[in-house]
Amino acid sequence: MNPNADYLGIVTMLRSLREQGLVSGSEAKKIAARLMVQLGADIIISL
């Protein structure tokens, strides 16, 4: 699979969780940063 596509899907999910109030903005950013490294994604997407 493409790590950038996987990362984009995760960021989309994190945005949705943040908008619903289930995760804070700072938590979402930490999760996204950690997963970007683990997946090997090389795109930058803003939460």
C-alpha positions as CSV (number, residue, x, y, z in Angstrom):
1,M,0.0,0.0,0.0
2,N,1.0,3.6,-0.4
3,P,2.1,5.1,2.9
4,N,0.9,8.6,1.8
5,A,-2.6,7.3,1.1
6,D,-2.7,5.5,4.4
7,Y,-1.5,8.6,6.2
8,L,-4.1,10.8,4.4
9,G,-6.9,8.4,5.6
10,I,-5.7,8.5,9.2
11,V,-5.5,12.3,9.1
12,T,-9.0,12.5,7.8
13,M,-10.2,10.2,10.6
14,L,-8.3,12.3,13.2
15,R,-10.0,15.5,11.9
16,S,-13.3,13.9,12.3
17,L,-12.6,12.7,15.8
18,R,-11.3,16.2,16.7
19,E,-14.5,17.9,15.3
20,Q,-16.6,15.5,17.4
21,G,-14.7,16.4,20.5
22,L,-13.3,12.9,21.0
23,V,-9.7,13.9,20.8
24,S,-8.1,17.3,21.4
25,G,-6.2,19.1,18.7
26,S,-2.8,18.6,20.4
27,E,-3.5,14.8,20.8
28,A,-4.4,14.6,17.1
29,K,-1.2,16.4,16.1
30,K,0.9,14.0,18.2
31,I,-0.8,11.0,16.8
32,A,-0.4,12.2,13.2
33,A,3.3,13.0,13.7
34,R,4.0,9.6,15.2
35,L,2.1,7.7,12.5
36,M,3.8,9.8,9.7
37,V,7.2,8.4,10.9
38,Q,5.9,4.9,11.4
39,L,4.3,4.7,8.0
40,G,7.1,6.4,6.2
41,A,4.8,9.0,4.7
42,D,6.5,12.0,3.1
43,I,3.6,14.4,2.6
44,I,2.7,17.2,4.9
45,I,-1.0,17.6,5.8
46,S,-2.3,20.1,8.2
47,L,-4.8,19.1,10.9
